[in-house]
């Protein structure tokens, strides 16, 4: 049903998003592996000065859907850059664990 109580028409797909998933999960590193049948994307959160990180979410995709995701990201990044300007990417990979450059805390 839509917001007016009408049943979906034709091939419409209803997607449900519960509150917990809607909050999202922060990730600042993605690790991608693949086989001949699937792509596995592990989303990781790295914290400054901490030598251990935990996978926050793992998404497994077929090669077809991985390609469609790439195309959708490419399109959305282009739209973003049209509005907000070019996203600068530093080709140097920071050492792990990452140091975010701020002062280190002491307790």
C-alpha positions, -999 to 999 in steps of 0.1 A, spaced: 0 0 0 11 36 -7 6 66 16 -30 69 3 -38 32 10 -37 22 -26 -23 -12 -37 9 -11 -58 4 -11 -95 21 -34 -120 57 -43 -113 62 -18 -84 84 -30 -56 77 -21 -20 109 -17 0 107 -17 38 133 1 59 131 -5 96 144 21 121 176 3 131 187 -1 95 176 35 87 201 48 112 229 36 90 264 24 99 295 46 95 324 31 76 357 47 65 372 17 48 358 -9 23 376 -41 15 365 -59 -17 371 -95 -26 356 -116 -54 352 -150 -68 338 -161 -102 303 -160 -87 302 -131 -62 317 -99 -49 321 -95 -12 323 -60 2 333 -56 39 326 -22 54 350 -14 82 352 14 108 388 24 116 394 45 147 424 67 152 453 51 171 435 18 174 453 -12 158 422 -33 155 391 -26 134 358 -44 131 338 -52 100 305 -33 105 287 -48 76 293 -74 48 274 -72 15 276 -100 -10 267 -92 -46 265 -111 -79 289 -98 -105 259 -83 -124 247 -64 -93 283 -53 -85 285 -37 -120 251 -21 -116 262 -7 -82 294 7 -99 272 24 -125 248 38 -99 277 52 -78 293 67 -108 261 85 -118 255 97 -82 290 109 -78 287 129 -110 254 145 -97 271 153 -64 301 169 -80 278 191 -102 263 206 -71 292 205 -45 323 205 -67 350 179 -74 357 153 -48 395 153 -42 410 118 -39 445 113 -24 461 84 -42 483 76 -12 469 50 11 474 61 47 491 36 70 470 15 93 460 22 119 450 56 106 461 87 124 435 114 119 460 141 126 445 155 158 461 155 193 463 122 210 442 119 242 457 109 275 438 95 305 
